[in-house]
């Protein structure tokens, strides 16, 4: 049975990187947590540490969100047991490789996680979010959403979906209690593999680096304010402005040279 006195924040992809920092930032703000990630990613330990350090209630749920049935079981469990007023869809995967040599299984997982899971979790939790005086949805997109990228191909397309999905949903829910935001971070050194790829891009690829903890802080602050589009980092904001001015052909030519360094 639900504990109506306590409100919870649900965060997907919460075990590492930006998701973990979002969990820490929310805990710092005394927000109770439901953290979701794949099994075997030390999620119980993270929940325990957050509970101890910030005196919040923290639960975990381990699931593979590329599996539609597991998405449905997650949302059923959440709605049956918790009062959720904040949803943060952070789970996602990416990578750098030639499209023609990428296994189809990997492409399918990327699409199911980056697009389908975010869409379905949002749809299934909106009735719960509407039950509270104030509620919030934060979807994590990327700077990659603003331009196609060779050797990433499907990833920026998935993040463009998240960007446009969120903007449309915000307009649709404008007269409700739910504030909807999308955050578009630049490159983040979240793990050894990602760090290696960013470093290979050279100075141009590293100019817009913002720490995951800073992105989390900026994201949660602006989510509560109801800001529609959140772009952490002044250089990233300039980058978006310039990308709107530069012809697509030139953007693609520049990005080919930067991204190819990751493949070397």
Backbone bond lengths (Angstrom), bond angles and torsions (degrees), N, CA, C in turn:
res aa  C-N    CA-C-N  psi(-1)  N-CA   C-N-CA  omega(-1)  CA-C   N-CA-C  phi
1 X - - - 1.477 - - 1.528 110.04 -
2 X 1.317 115.64 140.50 1.458 120.09 -177.12 1.518 112.85 -65.02
3 X 1.312 114.48 145.15 1.457 120.64 170.37 1.520 107.61 -96.21
4 X 1.325 116.34 98.92 1.463 120.59 -171.73 1.530 112.89 -71.02
5 X 1.324 117.35 -19.82 1.448 119.05 -177.34 1.522 112.64 -70.38
6 X 1.333 117.92 -25.19 1.462 121.89 -174.28 1.525 111.25 -108.28
7 X 1.318 115.58 134.18 1.460 121.21 174.59 1.521 108.95 -101.77
8 X 1.326 115.81 146.93 1.460 120.98 -175.59 1.527 111.81 -126.86
9 X 1.320 113.97 153.93 1.462 123.00 174.08 1.522 107.99 -111.54
10 X 1.318 116.67 125.09 1.461 122.32 178.43 1.522 109.36 -98.32
11 X 1.333 116.76 125.71 1.467 121.78 179.70 1.517 108.99 -126.01
12 X 1.326 117.83 124.11 1.461 121.28 175.29 1.528 109.73 -93.62
13 X 1.326 115.51 156.58 1.461 119.70 -177.59 1.512 111.42 60.06
14 X 1.347 116.29 43.97 1.466 120.78 -166.14 1.525 114.19 -96.15
15 X 1.321 119.07 0.45 1.472 119.22 -171.50 1.521 113.74 -83.50
16 X 1.317 118.23 -26.38 1.466 121.16 -175.42 1.525 110.55 -142.43
17 X 1.338 115.20 171.71 1.460 121.32 171.14 1.506 114.50 55.41
18 X 1.329 115.83 -137.98 1.460 120.88 -177.01 1.523 111.54 -62.66
19 X 1.325 117.08 -38.53 1.461 119.77 -179.96 1.514 112.27 -59.60
20 X 1.322 116.66 -42.91 1.467 121.06 177.97 1.519 110.53 -64.52
21 X 1.327 117.05 -41.93 1.466 120.19 178.95 1.525 111.59 -66.55
22 X 1.321 117.54 -35.15 1.466 120.59 175.18 1.527 110.44 -64.04
23 X 1.335 115.98 -39.44 1.462 119.72 177.58 1.529 110.74 -63.57
24 X 1.331 116.32 -43.32 1.465 120.61 178.96 1.529 110.80 -63.00
25 X 1.333 116.27 -44.15 1.465 120.08 -179.40 1.522 111.21 -63.74
26 X 1.324 117.11 -41.83 1.462 119.91 178.94 1.526 110.81 -66.47
27 X 1.332 116.37 -40.70 1.470 119.68 177.71 1.524 110.54 -62.98
28 X 1.313 116.49 -39.53 1.468 121.40 178.13 1.524 110.71 -59.78
29 X 1.331 115.87 -31.15 1.463 121.52 178.31 1.531 112.16 -88.43
30 X 1.339 116.56 10.96 1.463 122.84 177.92 1.523 112.48 66.06
31 X 1.320 116.94 33.91 1.454 122.25 175.66 1.528 108.73 -95.49
32 X 1.322 116.91 125.62 1.459 121.11 176.44 1.522 109.97 -68.03
33 X 1.329 116.54 151.80 1.461 120.01 -166.23 1.529 113.85 -128.18
34 X 1.337 114.61 144.88 1.460 123.11 163.65 1.526 104.89 -124.15
35 X 1.322 117.07 111.81 1.461 121.73 -174.86 1.526 110.07 -105.74
36 X 1.326 115.32 136.53 1.462 121.57 -176.35 1.524 109.81 -124.65
37 X 1.329 115.96 135.16 1.469 120.63 172.36 1.515 108.59 -161.29
38 X 1.323 115.81 178.49 1.460 121.31 174.45 1.531 110.11 -64.10
39 X 1.327 117.70 155.86 1.470 120.02 174.28 1.530 111.19 -62.27
40 X 1.326 115.67 152.36 1.459 121.25 174.47 1.506 115.29 77.75
41 X 1.346 118.33 22.45 1.461 120.87 -179.00 1.528 112.19 -115.64
42 X 1.334 115.57 26.96 1.473 122.62 174.14 1.529 113.34 61.17
43 X 1.309 115.91 31.45 1.465 119.71 -179.88 1.532 112.77 -66.50
44 X 1.341 119.38 -40.13 1.477 118.09 177.55 1.528 112.26 -58.88
45 X 1.331 116.97 -40.80 1.461 120.61 179.39 1.523 111.23 -64.29
46 X 1.327 116.66 -40.49 1.461 120.34 178.59 1.528 110.30 -62.53
47 X 1.320 117.39 -45.15 1.460 120.79 179.06 1.527 110.92 -60.47
48 X 1.329 116.06 -43.71 1.464 119.88 179.16 1.530 110.80 -60.87
49 X 1.327 116.52 -46.68 1.469 120.57 -178.60 1.526 111.96 -63.23
50 X 1.329 116.75 -41.28 1.464 119.79 178.95 1.524 111.01 -65.81
51 X 1.325 115.89 -40.15 1.468 119.71 178.24 1.525 111.15 -62.32
52 X 1.336 115.82 -43.54 1.456 120.78 -178.23 1.533 111.98 -69.25
53 X 1.334 115.91 -42.80 1.462 120.10 -173.44 1.529 113.81 -78.49
54 X 1.342 116.67 -30.29 1.467 119.21 -172.69 1.533 113.30 -121.17
55 X 1.321 117.12 2.65 1.470 122.19 179.61 1.536 112.09 53.34
56 X 1.316 115.40 50.08 1.460 121.29 174.65 1.520 108.37 -120.93
57 X 1.313 115.85 164.29 1.454 121.65 174.13 1.532 108.19 -88.72
58 X 1.333 116.82 130.09 1.468 120.31 -176.99 1.525 109.91 -137.54
59 X 1.331 115.63 121.53 1.454 122.42 176.77 1.529 109.40 -114.43
60 X 1.317 116.45 158.59 1.463 119.97 178.62 1.527 110.60 -128.63
61 X 1.323 114.39 155.40 1.471 121.76 176.40 1.511 106.99 -143.75
62 X 1.319 116.49 121.01 1.466 121.29 -178.56 1.529 109.51 -98.49
63 X 1.332 115.98 125.78 1.461 119.99 -176.24 1.521 110.32 -159.32
64 X 1.316 115.13 154.34 1.458 121.93 171.57 1.529 107.12 -97.32
65 X 1.313 117.02 105.15 1.464 121.46 -173.26 1.521 113.55 -76.82
66 X 1.343 117.55 -0.11 1.462 118.93 170.74 1.527 111.23 -79.62
67 X 1.326 116.31 -10.17 1.468 123.23 179.04 1.525 108.15 -97.37
68 X 1.321 117.01 115.38 1.464 121.18 -175.02 1.524 112.20 -60.44
69 X 1.326 117.35 -37.75 1.464 120.03 -179.95 1.528 111.02 -64.91
70 X 1.342 116.85 -36.97 1.461 119.24 177.88 1.526 111.43 -69.49
71 X 1.328 116.84 -33.59 1.470 120.33 174.22 1.522 110.03 -61.54
72 X 1.318 116.16 -45.21 1.462 120.24 -179.67 1.524 111.78 -64.82
73 X 1.352 116.72 -41.03 1.464 119.82 178.78 1.526 111.02 -65.00
74 X 1.332 116.57 -39.28 1.468 120.73 177.50 1.518 110.85 -58.63
75 X 1.321 117.17 -52.72 1.466 120.33 -176.06 1.529 111.51 -66.43
76 X 1.331 116.98 -34.88 1.470 119.88 176.83 1.528 110.28 -63.58
77 X 1.329 116.92 -43.66 1.465 121.96 179.24 1.525 110.97 -63.84
78 X 1.319 116.24 -42.95 1.465 120.72 -179.59 1.524 110.98 -63.38
79 X 1.329 116.90 -49.99 1.464 120.76 -176.91 1.529 111.16 -64.89
80 X 1.327 117.06 -34.25 1.465 120.77 -178.27 1.521 112.56 -73.04
81 X 1.334 117.39 -25.99 1.464 119.65 -169.79 1.526 116.46 -118.39
82 X 1.343 117.04 -14.76 1.465 118.47 -171.98 1.524 111.59 -136.86
83 X 1.313 114.87 155.95 1.461 121.92 169.43 1.526 107.42 -101.37
84 X 1.321 115.91 108.88 1.465 121.60 -173.70 1.522 109.69 -107.20
85 X 1.331 115.96 124.67 1.469 119.17 176.98 1.531 112.71 -118.83
86 X 1.341 117.19 -2.70 1.469 120.53 175.43 1.530 109.00 -134.66
87 X 1.319 115.85 128.71 1.465 122.16 175.97 1.517 108.62 -120.42
88 X 1.335 116.76 124.21 1.463 121.65 176.63 1.529 108.29 -119.93
89 X 1.324 116.16 107.53 1.458 122.19 178.18 1.528 109.00 -89.18
90 X 1.325 115.55 96.93 1.463 120.72 -176.81 1.527 112.87 -109.60
91 X 1.320 118.22 -24.25 1.471 121.36 -173.33 1.529 110.85 -57.82
92 X 1.334 115.22 133.00 1.465 120.13 178.23 1.511 110.35 -175.78
93 X 1.319 115.95 160.20 1.467 121.48 176.40 1.519 109.35 -133.00
94 X 1.325 114.74 158.40 1.457 121.18 177.50 1.511 109.00 -153.24
95 X 1.305 116.32 -168.61 1.460 120.23 -179.94 1.511 110.20 164.55
96 X 1.318 115.07 172.71 1.464 121.24 -179.44 1.515 109.10 -127.23
97 X 1.318 116.56 115.50 1.459 121.58 179.49 1.526 108.83 -166.29
98 X 1.322 116.00 161.46 1.459 120.80 177.11 1.519 109.65 -67.14
99 X 1.330 116.60 133.18 1.457 120.48 -177.54 1.525 111.50 -59.71
100 X 1.332 117.22 -41.63 1.464 119.20 -174.28 1.523 113.88 -70.46
101 X 1.328 116.96 -16.44 1.461 119.59 178.22 1.527 112.86 -106.07
102 X 1.318 116.72 0.24 1.469 120.62 -179.66 1.522 109.97 -77.06
103 X 1.326 118.58 129.31 1.469 120.49 177.63 1.530 111.54 -59.13
104 X 1.307 116.35 139.11 1.463 119.86 -178.79 1.526 111.20 -63.48
105 X 1.336 117.14 -30.42 1.470 120.18 178.90 1.544 110.53 -62.42
106 X 1.345 115.26 -38.67 1.461 119.45 179.40 1.531 110.59 -66.94
107 X 1.326 116.54 -43.70 1.460 120.36 179.02 1.523 110.96 -61.53
108 X 1.318 116.30 -40.64 1.456 120.44 -179.90 1.527 110.82 -64.81
109 X 1.342 117.38 -42.27 1.465 120.90 179.03 1.533 110.57 -63.07
110 X 1.328 116.27 -40.52 1.461 119.81 179.19 1.525 110.49 -61.01
111 X 1.313 116.86 -45.68 1.469 120.94 -179.17 1.524 110.80 -65.63
112 X 1.342 116.77 -43.61 1.464 119.72 -178.30 1.521 111.82 -65.19
113 X 1.334 116.58 -39.02 1.467 119.72 -178.15 1.520 111.91 -78.86
114 X 1.328 116.72 -51.02 1.460 120.33 -174.08 1.525 112.81 -70.28
115 X 1.319 117.09 -32.65 1.469 120.55 -174.20 1.529 112.20 -108.99
116 X 1.337 115.85 -59.84 1.468 117.84 -171.76 1.521 112.72 -66.34
117 X 1.339 117.40 -45.75 1.465 119.60 -177.03 1.527 111.31 -60.66
118 X 1.327 116.77 -46.32 1.473 120.26 178.71 1.522 111.31 -59.60
119 X 1.324 116.22 -44.71 1.461 120.53 -178.50 1.520 111.74 -63.40
120 X 1.335 116.70 -48.36 1.461 120.11 -175.34 1.526 112.47 -70.64
121 X 1.335 117.30 -42.02 1.468 119.30 178.55 1.525 110.25 -60.82
122 X 1.317 116.25 -42.56 1.466 120.25 178.19 1.517 110.94 -60.78
123 X 1.326 116.06 -49.33 1.472 120.54 -179.17 1.526 111.52 -60.09
124 X 1.314 117.53 -42.98 1.463 121.04 -175.45 1.526 113.21 -74.58
125 X 1.337 117.93 -21.46 1.461 120.46 -178.60 1.528 114.12 -100.72
126 X 1.315 118.20 -8.98 1.471 119.45 179.23 1.531 112.58 -57.79
127 X 1.337 120.33 -43.11 1.470 118.25 177.18 1.527 112.92 -58.31
128 X 1.330 117.68 -38.28 1.465 121.36 176.51 1.526 110.89 -66.23
129 X 1.326 117.07 -45.57 1.463 121.04 -179.64 1.528 111.58 -60.68
130 X 1.320 117.05 -33.96 1.466 120.88 -178.07 1.526 112.95 -71.52
131 X 1.316 116.78 -11.66 1.466 120.38 -178.33 1.522 112.84 -79.34
132 X 1.330 117.58 -6.61 1.464 120.71 -174.00 1.531 110.72 -112.82
133 X 1.327 114.91 157.29 1.472 119.77 -176.86 1.517 111.31 -60.69
134 X 1.337 116.22 -44.26 1.464 121.21 175.81 1.521 108.68 -130.55
135 X 1.329 116.02 138.55 1.458 120.30 178.91 1.528 108.98 -144.96
136 X 1.344 114.63 159.32 1.464 119.47 -172.21 1.528 110.46 -143.02
137 X 1.333 115.31 143.48 1.467 122.54 171.68 1.518 107.79 -125.77
138 X 1.327 116.11 126.68 1.461 121.67 174.12 1.521 108.49 -121.31
139 X 1.322 117.09 118.90 1.458 122.12 175.49 1.523 109.64 -106.16
140 X 1.325 115.68 133.70 1.463 120.78 -177.96 1.523 109.38 -93.63
141 X 1.315 115.80 111.30 1.458 122.59 175.11 1.526 107.74 -101.21
142 X 1.318 118.38 -137.10 1.461 121.99 -177.06 1.523 108.89 -168.05
143 X 1.321 115.71 158.02 1.463 119.66 170.72 1.525 110.55 -60.58
144 X 1.331 115.82 -24.53 1.467 120.10 178.45 1.524 112.30 -63.37
145 X 1.333 117.00 -16.72 1.463 120.43 -179.32 1.521 112.62 -66.37
146 X 1.332 116.99 -20.15 1.461 120.76 -173.12 1.520 113.86 -91.19
147 X 1.326 117.53 -1.27 1.461 119.52 -179.69 1.525 110.14 -160.93
148 X 1.345 117.88 141.37 1.469 118.74 173.19 1.525 110.13 -65.07
149 X 1.338 115.61 149.42 1.457 120.63 -178.66 1.521 110.32 -132.44
150 X 1.324 118.04 119.99 1.463 119.84 174.63 1.517 110.85 -65.50
151 X 1.313 115.99 150.52 1.466 123.98 -179.11 1.532 113.00 67.65
152 X 1.320 115.76 3.88 1.472 120.69 169.00 1.524 108.88 -124.51
153 X 1.296 117.06 -35.38 1.467 128.39 172.85 1.521 115.29 41.22
154 X 1.330 118.19 -76.66 1.464 121.29 -173.17 1.528 111.52 -73.45
155 X 1.327 117.42 -32.87 1.468 120.38 -177.98 1.536 112.21 -60.35
156 X 1.350 120.22 -54.18 1.468 118.38 179.01 1.523 112.53 -63.38
157 X 1.332 116.41 -31.32 1.471 118.78 176.37 1.520 110.82 -64.44
158 X 1.341 116.80 -39.67 1.470 120.17 178.49 1.515 110.78 -67.00
159 X 1.331 117.24 -37.11 1.458 120.29 -179.71 1.526 111.66 -75.40
160 X 1.325 117.23 -28.70 1.468 120.32 172.46 1.532 109.52 -65.73
161 X 1.321 116.36 -38.50 1.468 119.99 174.68 1.527 110.50 -58.31
162 X 1.332 116.74 -48.22 1.466 120.44 -178.97 1.523 110.83 -59.74
163 X 1.338 116.01 -42.34 1.464 120.75 -179.85 1.527 111.01 -60.90
164 X 1.330 117.08 -51.01 1.465 120.33 -176.33 1.530 111.54 -72.80
165 X 1.325 116.53 -36.27 1.464 120.41 175.55 1.524 110.66 -58.44
166 X 1.330 116.31 -45.15 1.465 120.68 -178.00 1.521 111.85 -67.53
167 X 1.330 116.33 -42.84 1.463 119.12 179.79 1.531 110.85 -63.15
168 X 1.326 116.43 -41.18 1.464 119.82 177.91 1.521 112.35 -66.12
169 X 1.341 115.32 -41.27 1.461 119.67 -179.76 1.525 110.97 -65.09
170 X 1.319 117.11 -39.04 1.474 120.40 178.22 1.523 110.57 -59.13
171 X 1.327 116.21 -43.73 1.464 119.78 179.38 1.532 110.95 -65.13
172 X 1.326 115.30 -38.55 1.467 119.72 -179.14 1.530 111.81 -67.24
173 X 1.335 116.57 -33.11 1.468 121.10 -176.99 1.533 113.03 -99.82
174 X 1.328 116.59 15.93 1.469 120.83 -171.28 1.526 112.40 -60.86
175 X 1.317 118.55 -28.84 1.459 120.90 -178.03 1.528 112.53 -101.00
176 X 1.326 116.66 20.82 1.462 121.12 178.63 1.525 109.72 -112.24
177 X 1.312 115.50 -174.30 1.462 121.96 179.11 1.523 112.87 -83.20
178 X 1.337 118.10 -2.89 1.465 121.78 -172.09 1.528 110.62 -98.35
179 X 1.331 115.29 123.65 1.456 121.14 172.29 1.525 108.50 -95.08
180 X 1.325 116.17 133.98 1.468 121.29 -174.37 1.523 109.56 -121.87
181 X 1.331 116.40 129.48 1.465 121.52 -179.23 1.516 110.13 -134.43
182 X 1.328 115.34 154.48 1.464 121.69 172.01 1.519 107.96 -125.72
183 X 1.331 116.66 135.28 1.457 121.10 176.85 1.524 108.50 -110.07
184 X 1.324 115.66 135.70 1.465 122.31 -178.87 1.526 109.43 -118.68
185 X 1.334 117.37 83.14 1.465 119.20 179.23 1.521 111.65 -74.22
186 X 1.321 115.50 155.42 1.453 121.02 169.29 1.512 109.28 -84.70
187 X 1.334 118.36 -158.43 1.472 120.92 179.95 1.525 111.70 -63.57
188 X 1.330 114.75 139.19 1.464 121.45 179.31 1.524 108.42 -129.77
189 X 1.321 118.02 131.40 1.467 121.41 177.13 1.528 108.75 -81.81
190 X 1.329 115.38 83.49 1.460 120.09 -173.76 1.526 113.17 -91.65
191 X 1.319 118.65 -28.00 1.463 121.29 178.79 1.527 108.64 -154.44
192 X 1.336 117.12 178.12 1.469 121.33 -174.20 1.518 112.14 -61.40
193 X 1.332 117.02 -41.32 1.464 120.42 -178.35 1.524 111.36 -65.54
194 X 1.340 116.10 -47.63 1.467 120.32 -179.37 1.527 110.07 -65.31
195 X 1.310 117.23 -41.80 1.465 121.23 179.09 1.515 111.13 -59.43
196 X 1.335 116.69 -43.45 1.463 121.51 178.89 1.521 111.16 -60.85
197 X 1.338 116.39 -43.17 1.471 119.90 -179.10 1.527 111.51 -66.62
198 X 1.334 117.33 -38.81 1.463 120.47 179.51 1.522 110.85 -66.22
199 X 1.326 116.73 -43.23 1.463 120.90 -179.23 1.523 111.42 -63.33
200 X 1.327 117.43 -33.24 1.459 121.34 179.10 1.527 112.49 -68.80
201 X 1.339 116.62 -20.11 1.460 119.95 179.94 1.530 112.57 -73.44
202 X 1.332 117.74 -13.02 1.458 120.77 -179.90 1.515 111.97 80.38
203 X 1.323 115.66 -169.94 1.467 121.14 -174.72 1.526 112.47 -62.06
204 X 1.338 117.14 -36.17 1.463 119.91 -178.63 1.519 110.82 -62.92
205 X 1.322 116.11 -42.09 1.458 119.77 -179.68 1.501 113.71 -72.95
206 X 1.339 117.51 -18.68 1.461 121.21 -176.14 1.530 113.69 -99.24
207 X 1.332 116.97 -6.15 1.465 120.19 -174.55 1.524 112.91 -59.00
208 X 1.336 115.56 -37.08 1.460 119.24 -171.97 1.529 113.00 -96.45
209 X 1.318 118.11 16.61 1.463 120.84 -178.91 1.529 111.79 -62.55
210 X 1.317 115.80 130.96 1.460 123.00 173.12 1.524 106.18 -132.29
211 X 1.319 117.95 137.53 1.460 120.58 -176.96 1.529 110.66 -64.86
212 X 1.318 114.98 151.59 1.466 120.12 179.80 1.523 111.51 -61.13
213 X 1.329 117.09 -37.02 1.467 120.04 179.72 1.531 111.09 -66.02
214 X 1.326 116.80 -38.18 1.471 120.21 178.09 1.528 110.48 -67.39
215 X 1.340 116.22 -41.80 1.466 119.91 178.83 1.527 110.24 -61.78
216 X 1.331 116.27 -41.76 1.468 120.18 179.27 1.523 110.77 -61.97
217 X 1.319 116.58 -45.69 1.464 120.94 -179.51 1.528 111.09 -61.61
218 X 1.330 116.21 -47.70 1.467 121.44 179.94 1.530 110.60 -62.95
219 X 1.322 116.37 -40.75 1.465 121.25 -176.76 1.520 112.02 -64.78
220 X 1.332 116.73 -49.54 1.464 119.90 -176.97 1.536 110.78 -67.53
221 X 1.316 116.36 -40.44 1.471 119.93 178.74 1.526 111.21 -59.37
222 X 1.322 116.58 -46.33 1.464 120.18 -177.33 1.521 112.98 -78.10
223 X 1.330 116.80 -26.07 1.465 119.68 172.67 1.519 110.06 -61.35
224 X 1.318 116.78 -47.61 1.468 121.38 -179.63 1.531 110.74 -63.03
225 X 1.327 116.83 -33.15 1.467 120.52 177.32 1.527 112.21 -73.56
226 X 1.336 116.54 -16.87 1.453 120.35 -179.96 1.514 114.48 86.77
227 X 1.334 117.07 20.14 1.460 120.03 -179.82 1.525 110.10 -68.54
228 X 1.306 117.12 133.67 1.464 121.36 -174.27 1.523 112.29 -69.36
229 X 1.333 116.52 -51.59 1.466 121.97 -176.42 1.522 108.55 -122.15
230 X 1.333 115.28 124.88 1.461 121.13 -177.92 1.524 108.60 -113.78
231 X 1.340 116.56 119.60 1.468 121.39 179.09 1.523 107.66 -121.69
232 X 1.336 117.53 98.36 1.469 120.33 -177.14 1.528 111.74 -70.83
233 X 1.320 116.02 133.85 1.461 121.02 176.61 1.512 112.67 98.28
234 X 1.327 115.67 127.26 1.461 120.75 -177.63 1.528 111.70 -62.22
235 X 1.336 117.17 -40.50 1.464 119.97 179.87 1.527 111.59 -65.92
236 X 1.305 117.11 -34.24 1.462 119.49 176.12 1.523 111.34 -66.27
237 X 1.324 116.58 -37.39 1.462 120.15 177.44 1.524 110.80 -64.30
238 X 1.332 116.36 -41.26 1.471 120.36 175.84 1.527 110.19 -64.12
239 X 1.322 115.32 -40.02 1.462 121.06 -179.28 1.528 111.59 -59.27
240 X 1.334 116.11 -43.00 1.465 120.10 178.26 1.519 110.50 -62.17
241 X 1.320 116.44 -43.48 1.463 120.95 178.65 1.527 110.85 -60.24
242 X 1.324 116.89 -44.69 1.469 120.67 -179.38 1.516 111.65 -68.06
243 X 1.332 116.78 -38.19 1.465 119.80 -179.61 1.516 111.99 -62.44
244 X 1.341 116.00 -29.26 1.464 119.49 177.41 1.529 111.92 -73.67
245 X 1.342 117.29 -17.60 1.462 121.64 -178.71 1.528 112.66 -96.48
246 X 1.333 116.53 -31.34 1.465 120.87 -174.17 1.527 110.38 -81.42
247 X 1.334 118.05 132.27 1.470 120.81 176.92 1.532 111.71 -58.64
248 X 1.337 116.15 148.25 1.464 121.34 -175.57 1.519 112.70 -57.78
249 X 1.336 116.72 -38.16 1.469 119.97 -178.47 1.519 112.08 -61.48
250 X 1.323 116.51 -41.21 1.468 120.84 179.08 1.526 110.18 -69.09
251 X 1.349 117.23 -41.43 1.465 120.48 178.35 1.530 110.69 -59.62
252 X 1.320 116.50 -42.98 1.464 119.95 -179.06 1.518 111.40 -66.59
253 X 1.331 116.24 -38.97 1.467 120.06 179.21 1.526 111.07 -63.24
254 X 1.333 116.19 -43.41 1.464 120.15 178.55 1.524 111.53 -65.96
255 X 1.326 116.17 -42.07 1.460 119.84 -176.85 1.520 111.89 -68.91
256 X 1.329 118.06 -32.25 1.467 120.91 177.31 1.519 109.86 -58.58
257 X 1.321 116.17 -46.68 1.472 119.93 -177.48 1.534 111.83 -65.71
258 X 1.347 115.81 -38.08 1.468 118.88 -179.18 1.531 110.56 -71.54
259 X 1.332 116.95 -47.16 1.473 120.19 -174.60 1.513 111.63 -71.89
260 X 1.333 118.34 -32.02 1.463 120.13 179.89 1.525 112.29 -59.22
261 X 1.336 116.54 -28.07 1.466 119.65 178.95 1.520 111.16 -62.56
262 X 1.341 116.65 -30.07 1.460 120.11 179.01 1.529 111.41 -66.27
263 X 1.337 116.34 -27.27 1.464 120.61 -174.81 1.520 112.83 -86.73
264 X 1.320 116.57 -10.98 1.463 119.51 -175.88 1.519 111.09 -73.87
